[in-house]
Amino acid sequence: MKFVSLVASLVFSASFTAAAVLQQLQAELAPHLSQNDLISTISPPRWSSFNAPLPGAVVNVQTELDVATTVKYLTANGIPFLAQNGGAGWSSSLDLNSDGVLINLASLNHVTFNGDKTQATIGGGSSISNTIAQAYAAGALVETGTCNCVGTLGALLGGGYGSLMGLYGFGVDNVIAVQVVTADGEFHNVTATSDPDFFWALKGAGPNLGIVTSAVVKSYPTTQDGMLAWTGTLTFDSSQLEEVVEAIQDLELQPDMNLFMYFISSGPPANEPVILVRPFLYKGSVTTGRAAFSSLYAVGPTRDTTAVLPYTQWNAGADGFCTYGARKPSYGVGFQKMIPSTWREVWNSYVEFQKKPTAANSTVLLEAYSLTKARSIDPNSAAFPHRNVNFHVIAIPWYEDPSLDDQAQAFGNAARDLWRATDQLAQNQTYINFAYGDEALEVVYGDSLPKLREVKRRLDPSGQFSHWYNIV
Ligand SMILES: Cc1cc2nc3c(=O)[nH]c(=O)nc-3n(C[C@H](O)[C@H](O)[C@H](O)COP(=O)(O)OP(=O)(O)OC[C@H]3O[C@@H](n4cnc5c(N)ncnc54)[C@H](O)[C@@H]3O)c2cc1C
């Protein structure tokens, strides 16, 4: 009885705080925005509901100036805030509560190209699907992530892995200029020459320093043929795991190739755990694709959905992975070598978790790219510290029932420990956008941390941008 009344009073006090924040914003901030009706209580959807931010109010900014006005007001009034772009971030560090405000960037979704299509300006709220659709219409390629729902700049600011990495480097390697609002509500147009340290820091730790309202990135004009790739999925069963793992380890990815491997459900009603490999060959045909990935074909896939697809369809195979909602605490790790015995142990724990009620969609995702181009770029040009890492993997317990939280954590931690134990790295490294949220700062920021601390002290001295692996 006592417990019930404590819960009731907590709920009451959270909704009271939320109502007070909303009222204050409507009275004091709304009149200064581009429209009077931009403040609401409805949060935009998030990819994972596990530990999701629960703000008291949402500001649905319509213009870049709205972002500056909102940030200036919130900082001056000591109100915590967080920007949301694609809403795909799952980090447990995203701890915004009912006394805080979410700044929804979704309307900043413009994507424009310069005359010769060698530069694209991307709005701070443009999703990857929107950026690709605009690039396709313009006849150019832009280096984006591989899932349509993710924020283009949300992914890029952490580093930016994507299908064209072997040709053009990481997302951060393609940035020309960044328009960013800092904690004082001021705009900065940051380039390599205007403020080299800020420019460097934005490329790996951007969400810690400000809100990027738009960024100018390199784009690559091309022909219709240059907008085709051979991709799809190859299915394998559990007994083939070691052979698949060895084939991936031995495969020398060329700049036009990359590869994902999933542990995933075969789909309802059986929901059998299977191994999927998603090969990708830029400008590939059925013949060249099969030849480039012949070692995987030699293992004997039980199903093959590969085909030549246009640029706008390259990410379509991952649309299921983009489904919003459900609980998905996710555990990323970087490592150097595919070791069959490690993968067999992870498979066993995956199978145990995946068969639990509501957990059938649980996934393990491995990403492998050609890194020659990315490693030819000066490592000191960006704060992103993981150019040396060969493979990235994420264990994603995916379920509806909150009573599975502890078991999900046990599975995620067990998988992460197994990969870390055989990572062959001098110290654990995890791509910030794939990390769980509890990692030491050195694990996500690597050797960039001391200099990032200096930049953070200069540009966000009161720590307004503290919800994404806060640099302290
Ligand atoms: C289904 C899925 C697929 C993915 N695929 C890829 C991939 O192919 N390549 C890859 O590199 N990563 C990928 N990721 C990881 C992804 O990059 C991170 O989750 C990223 O943080 C998501 O950005 P978002 O804008 O969608 O999320 P959000 O939750 O909106 O943002 C995450 C963090 O970034 C900040 N942020 C976002 N936009 C801005 C901005 N404009 N200015 C300042 N801060 C900002 C937010 O404030 C928040 O702190 C994927 C994740 C998922 C869930």
The ligand as an SDF file (V2000), in Angstrom:
LIG
                    3D

 53 58  0  0  0  0  0  0  0  0999 V2000
   18.6070    0.9360  -36.9390 C   0  0  0  0  0  0  0  0  0  0  0  0
   19.9430    1.6100  -36.7620 C   0  0  0  0  0  0  0  0  0  0  0  0
   20.8540    1.6500  -37.8140 C   0  0  0  0  0  0  0  0  0  0  0  0
   22.0900    2.3010  -37.6850 C   0  0  0  0  0  0  0  0  0  0  0  0
   22.9470    2.3440  -38.7450 N   0  0  0  0  0  0  0  0  0  0  0  0
   24.0990    3.0510  -38.6460 C   0  0  0  0  0  0  0  0  0  0  0  0
   24.9940    3.1810  -39.7540 C   0  0  0  0  0  0  0  0  0  0  0  0
   24.7490    2.6520  -40.8260 O   0  0  0  0  0  0  0  0  0  0  0  0
   26.1270    3.8910  -39.6030 N   0  0  0  0  0  0  0  0  0  0  0  0
   26.4320    4.4920  -38.4300 C   0  0  0  0  0  0  0  0  0  0  0  0
   27.4800    5.1390  -38.3570 O   0  0  0  0  0  0  0  0  0  0  0  0
   25.6200    4.3830  -37.3530 N   0  0  0  0  0  0  0  0  0  0  0  0
   24.4690    3.6820  -37.4420 C   0  0  0  0  0  0  0  0  0  0  0  0
   23.6430    3.5600  -36.3530 N   0  0  0  0  0  0  0  0  0  0  0  0
   24.0210    4.2000  -35.0970 C   0  0  0  0  0  0  0  0  0  0  0  0
   23.5620    5.6450  -35.1670 C   0  0  0  0  0  0  0  0  0  0  0  0
   24.5390    6.3660  -35.8820 O   0  0  0  0  0  0  0  0  0  0  0  0
   23.4380    6.2530  -33.7690 C   0  0  0  0  0  0  0  0  0  0  0  0
   22.4200    5.5810  -33.0840 O   0  0  0  0  0  0  0  0  0  0  0  0
   23.1290    7.7330  -33.8640 C   0  0  0  0  0  0  0  0  0  0  0  0
   23.3650    8.3190  -32.6150 O   0  0  0  0  0  0  0  0  0  0  0  0
   21.6890    7.9630  -34.2540 C   0  0  0  0  0  0  0  0  0  0  0  0
   21.4730    9.2920  -34.6200 O   0  0  0  0  0  0  0  0  0  0  0  0
   19.9600    9.7970  -34.6540 P   0  0  0  0  0  0  0  0  0  0  0  0
   19.9850   11.2160  -35.0530 O   0  0  0  0  0  0  0  0  0  0  0  0
   19.1190    8.8770  -35.4370 O   0  0  0  0  0  0  0  0  0  0  0  0
   19.5160    9.6060  -33.1330 O   0  0  0  0  0  0  0  0  0  0  0  0
   19.1150   10.6290  -31.9810 P   0  0  0  0  0  0  0  0  0  0  0  0
   18.7130    9.7390  -30.8590 O   0  0  0  0  0  0  0  0  0  0  0  0
   18.1500   11.6380  -32.4680 O   0  0  0  0  0  0  0  0  0  0  0  0
   20.4800   11.3450  -31.6250 O   0  0  0  0  0  0  0  0  0  0  0  0
   21.5250   10.6320  -30.9790 C   0  0  0  0  0  0  0  0  0  0  0  0
   22.4540   11.6610  -30.3130 C   0  0  0  0  0  0  0  0  0  0  0  0
   22.9850   12.5130  -31.3280 O   0  0  0  0  0  0  0  0  0  0  0  0
   22.6010   13.8610  -31.0920 C   0  0  0  0  0  0  0  0  0  0  0  0
   22.3030   14.4970  -32.3750 N   0  0  0  0  0  0  0  0  0  0  0  0
   21.5760   14.0100  -33.4090 C   0  0  0  0  0  0  0  0  0  0  0  0
   21.5120   14.9130  -34.3990 N   0  0  0  0  0  0  0  0  0  0  0  0
   22.2330   15.9820  -33.9910 C   0  0  0  0  0  0  0  0  0  0  0  0
   22.5290   17.2410  -34.5690 C   0  0  0  0  0  0  0  0  0  0  0  0
   22.0600   17.5920  -35.7680 N   0  0  0  0  0  0  0  0  0  0  0  0
   23.3030   18.1140  -33.8510 N   0  0  0  0  0  0  0  0  0  0  0  0
   23.7890   17.7640  -32.6340 C   0  0  0  0  0  0  0  0  0  0  0  0
   23.5220   16.6070  -32.0290 N   0  0  0  0  0  0  0  0  0  0  0  0
   22.7410   15.7220  -32.6980 C   0  0  0  0  0  0  0  0  0  0  0  0
   21.3740   13.7840  -30.1850 C   0  0  0  0  0  0  0  0  0  0  0  0
   21.2350   14.9610  -29.4160 O   0  0  0  0  0  0  0  0  0  0  0  0
   21.7110   12.5790  -29.3310 C   0  0  0  0  0  0  0  0  0  0  0  0
   22.5870   12.9540  -28.3120 O   0  0  0  0  0  0  0  0  0  0  0  0
   22.4130    2.9090  -36.4560 C   0  0  0  0  0  0  0  0  0  0  0  0
   21.4920    2.8470  -35.3870 C   0  0  0  0  0  0  0  0  0  0  0  0
   20.2810    2.2040  -35.5470 C   0  0  0  0  0  0  0  0  0  0  0  0
   19.3260    2.1610  -34.3960 C   0  0  0  0  0  0  0  0  0  0  0  0
  1  2  1  0
  2  3  1  0
  2 52  2  0
  3  4  2  0
  4  5  1  0
  4 50  1  0
  5  6  2  0
  6  7  1  0
  6 13  1  0
  7  8  2  0
  7  9  1  0
  9 10  1  0
 10 11  2  0
 10 12  1  0
 12 13  2  0
 13 14  1  0
 14 15  1  0
 14 50  1  0
 15 16  1  0
 16 17  1  0
 16 18  1  0
 18 19  1  0
 18 20  1  0
 20 21  1  0
 20 22  1  0
 22 23  1  0
 23 24  1  0
 24 25  2  0
 24 26  1  0
 24 27  1  0
 27 28  1  0
 28 29  2  0
 28 30  1  0
 28 31  1  0
 31 32  1  0
 32 33  1  0
 33 34  1  0
 33 48  1  0
 34 35  1  0
 35 36  1  0
 35 46  1  0
 36 37  1  0
 36 45  1  0
 37 38  2  0
 38 39  1  0
 39 40  1  0
 39 45  2  0
 40 41  1  0
 40 42  2  0
 42 43  1  0
 43 44  2  0
 44 45  1  0
 46 47  1  0
 46 48  1  0
 48 49  1  0
 50 51  2  0
 51 52  1  0
 52 53  1  0
M  END
$$$$
